[in-house]
C-alpha cells in the first residue's frame, strides 16, 4: 500500500477509527517511498514531496470532517450540506480557534431553525476537535521524518560546500543548502513556508572554509615535487 493509499482508503467512520488507531503508517510508507537525495536537484525534489505530503494530510482532514459531520448531524438538517462542506473545507483554519467555530455553527443552526442550536454547535466542535487531533497525530510523524532526513543530508551538503575542487558558485549554493538543512532539522515546519529555492534565497551568500582534511600538506607538496 502506498502512502497516498493509506489516506485514500479513509472513506468511512470505521476507516477513520482505524487510522486513529495507527496514525504512523502514512509517515512510515512515505519515507519508504523516497528515493536517495544526493544532489541539490534531488534534495529540492524531496523537499517538494514532503511539503506535498503535508498538504495531503490537510485534504484528508477535510474529508474526515465531512464524514464526521454527516454522521453527527444525520438527524438534524439545521446545518445544511453546503455549510457542512464549508466547515469541512476550513477545518484546519480553526486550529486554536474552536470557540469561533462553535459561535458560527450556533448561528447557522439558529438560522436553520434548530431546537438545540447550542447542542448542534457542540457536536460540530467535537467533530472538529477529533479531526484536528488526527491531523496532528499524522503530521507529527511526518515532521519527525522531515527533521531526520534533513539531518542525515547535512554532512553531504557540508562536504560539497567545502570541496575545493568545485566552483565557488556551487560551493556557495551548497553552503546555503547546508544551513537550510540544519534549520529544517531543528524546525521541520520550515518546509511549509515555501519551496526550497525560495527558502534558500533568504540565506546570505557564504563561502565555507575548505575541509582541512582535503587541503594539501607541506609533506604532500614535497612528495609531488
N, C-alpha and C positions, 0 to 999 in steps of 0.2 A: 504494500500500500504506500502510495506517495504521500508527501507532506500535505499536498492540496487535497487528496482524498480523505485524509484524516478530518479535515474541515468540511468537505463537501458532503460527507455521509451524515452530518448533523442536520436532519430534516424533521425531527420529532422530539417530543419531550424525553422519550426513552434514550434517544441518541445524545441529547443534551446531558442527561444524567450520566451516561457512560463517559462522556468527555470530562465532566466534572470529576469523576472518579479517577481518571487517568489523564490529566492535562499535559503530561510531559511528552506524550507521543509525537506531537507536532514538531517541537524543537528537535527531538532526537532524530526524526526522519529528515528534517530539513538539513541538519548537519551532515547526515549520511549521504545526502544528495549533492553536496557541494564539492566541486572539483578543486584540486590543489590550486592555490593562487601564488604564482612565483614571479609575476611581472606586474608593472603598475596597471596595465590594462586588465589583467586578471583580478587584481585586488579591487579595482573600480567595479568590475562586473559582479564580484562577490558582494560588495557593499550595496549595489543596486538590488541584488537578490534578497539580501537581508532586510532592506528597507521595504521592499515589496511584501515580504513575508509578514511584516508588522501590519501593513495595510490590509492584508487578507484577514488578519485577526479582527480588525475593525469591521470588515464586511461580515464576518461570522457573527460578531456581536449584534449587528443589525438584524440578522436572520433569527438569532436566538431570542432577541427581544420581541420580535414579531410573533414567534411561536408561543412565547410565554403570555403575551397579551391576548392572543386569540384563545388561549386556554382559560385564563383567569377572568376574562370578560365575555366568555361564551354566553352567559345568561343575562347580560346587560348590554344593551346597544346604545347607551347614552354617549359613549365614545365610539363614533363610527369608524369603519375600517380605514378610510383615508387618513383620519387623525392618528389612528394606531400606527399606520405606516410612517407618519411624520415622527412620532415619538420613537419608533424603532430606528429610523434613519439618523436621528440626532442623539441617540442614547449616549454615545461617547462624549458628547458635549456637556453631559450632566455629571461628569465626574466631579465630586466635591460640591455639587450644586443640586442635590436631590430635593432640597427644600423648594427650589424653583420649579422642578418638575412636578412636585406634589401640588403646588399652587396652580400651575397650568392645567394639570389633569382635573383638579377640583373645579376650576372654572368651566372647562369643557363639559364635564359631567353635569354640572348645574344647568348649563345652557341646553344640554341634551335631555333634560327632564328626569335625571336620576333621582330616586328617592333616598339614596345614600351617597351623595357626592363625595363625602369625606372617606367613606369606606372604599369607594371606587378608586379614589386618588391614592389611598394607601396600597391597594393592590398593584397599581401602576408602579409605584415607587419600589415595592418589594420585588417586582419583576425586573426593574432596572438595577436594583442593588445586586441581585443574584447574577444578572447578565454581566455587569461590570466586574464582579468578583471572578467570574470565569475568565473574562478577558485578561484581567490582571494575572491570574494564575498561569495562563499560557504565555503571556508577554514576559513574565519574569524569567522563564526558562530560555526564551529566545534572547533576551538581553544578556543572560549569563553566557550563552553560546557566542554572542557577538563580542563580548568582552574577552572571552578566551581565545577566539580566533584572532582578534586584533593583537593580543599579547604575544601569541605564537609567531606573528608576522613581523614583530618589531625587530628581531635580530637580522632578518633578511634586509629590511629597509635600512637598518643601521650600517650593515656591511656594504651595501650598494652606495650609500651616501658618503662613505669613507674610502671608497675604492679609487685610488689614484689613476687607475687605468681608464676610468670613464671620463667623459667630457664634464666640465663644470656644470653645464646646464642640466645634465642628467643627475649629477650629484646633488644639486640644489633641489631638484624635484623629489628625489628620494628622501632628502632631509625633511622636506615639508611633510611627506607621507609618513616618515617615521614619527614625527611629532603628532600628527593626526592619529596614527595608530595608538600611540601611548595615551592620548586623550580619550580615545574611544574605549580602550581597555579600562581606564579609570571611570569613565562615564559613558556607558554604551548607548544611552538615549541620544547622544550626539548624532547618530545616524539618521534620526528623524528630522534633523534640521535642514536637510537638503542633500543633493548629490555630492559625491566625494570631491569632484572637481571644484565645486563651489566652496566647500569647506576648506580645501587646500589653499584656495585663494586668500583666505583670511590669515594665513601664516606669513610672517615676513621672510624674505629671502635669506637663506643662511647656507654657508658652505662649511660643512662639518670638518673637523680636523681629521687628517688621514689616520688610518689604523696603524699604530706604532709597529704592530707585528708585520705589517706589509711593507714597511719602509726599508730600503736597503741599509745595511750596517756598514761601518768602515771596513770591517773584515771582509764582507762580501764584495765590496768595491775593489779591494786589493786583489781578491781572487779573480775577479773579472778582468782586471788589468793584466 
